[in-house]
C-alpha cells in the first residue's frame, strides 16, 4: 500500500479514500487506522474509539500478516 507516503504527515487528521481501490481490501479501514493512528475522520466518518481499540487486537493482525 502507498499509505506509507502519507502516514508521516504529522498534521493529517482527516483522510478520504472514497472511490479508491484500497477500499476493496478486507478490513482496509482498520488497517488505515492502525497505520495512521492520529486520524479523527476516515472516509467522511468519525473514527470511533472502538475502531481504534480493534486495531490493536492480535487476531486482526494475524489476517494481515
ABEGO torsion letter per residue (X at the ends): XAAAAAAABAABABBBABGBAAAABBGAAAAAAAABAABABBGGBBBBAAAAAAAABAAAAAAAX
